[in-house]
Amino acid sequence: RRAFLANFAATSLLPLVTFATPATAFGFGTNVDDKGLIVFGGDDIMSQKDHGTTSIPVQENLRYGVSRKLADKICSFNRHFAENGGYFEGNTSFEKDVREIVA
């Protein structure tokens, strides 16, 4: 009975879960996005350039009141972290603007 249930779950339920949900949602599976297979770049992408790891600073006038200084720090001079968790909730107009669009 146990073997039957295990086999049933593996052959019937698991495919439903894996095909109904993108592989990236679980953090495993094939590297696929909406355009097909993801192409990984070489280590030289993060090499030193004119402005940190980019050739130019982040653009001016970012949407939602996002800090250009913080965006530039994250995009051009950072290899490990992004903004603090919840940044978009308190320091930007992101949530308000999206709610207006959806409403």
N, C-alpha and C positions, 0 to 999 in steps of 0.2 A: 504494500500500500504506500509506504513512504517513497519508494523508488518511483512508483507511478505518479505520485503528486509532484515530486521533484522534476520528473521528465515533462509532465504536463505544464508546469510553470515555466520551465526553460523553453519549451517549444511553442507555447501558446501565448503567454503573457509578456515575456521579455521582448519579443519582436514588436509588439504593440507599443510598448513604452519607448523603445529605442527609435522607432520610425515616427512616432507621433511628436517627439520632442527633438529639437536640434541637439546634435552631439555636444556642442559647446556649452549648452545649458548645464550639462553634468560635469563638464571639465574633462571629458575623455572621449574617445572615439576618433574617427577620422577628422582631419583638419579641413573642414569644408565651411565655406561661407555662402552667401547668396549668389556669388559669381563662380563658384566651383572650388577647386583645391586652393588652399592658402600657400603662397610661395614665401618661404622664409628668406630673409636677407642675410648677408654675411656680417661678420663682426665689424667690418669697416663702416657700416652704417653709423655706428656710435663713435667713430674716430673724431678727433679734434678738427673743427672747421673754423671759419671766420668768427662765428658767434656761438661758442660752446660746441654742441654737436649738430648745430644747424648753420646754414650760411647767412641767414638774416634773422633779426628778431621777430617775435610774434607780431601780427598785424595790429593796427590801431583799432579802436572802437569795437571791442568784442561785444557780442550779444549778452543780454541778461545782466548787464552791469558787472561782468566778470573782470577781475583785476588783471590788467595786462602784465603787470610786474610778476604776479604769481604765475600766470600762464607761461610767461617767458622763462621763468625759473624752472617750471616743470618740463617744458618742451625742450629747452636748450641747454640746461645745466644740471639735469637730473637723470640718474640712471636707476634709481631704486623705488622711489615713491611718487605719489601724485598729491593732490590737495588733501587736506584733512577731511575725514569722514563728515558728511553733513554740511560741507561748505556751501553747496548750492541751496540748501534750505534756509540759511540765515543771511548770507552775504550777497545774494543775487536775487534778481526778479524772475528767475527761471520758473518756479512753481506758479507764481501769479500769471505770468505770460502764457504758460501752457494751459492753465485752467481757462483763461479767456479764449484761447483758440478752440478748445474742446467744447466750451459752453455754447 
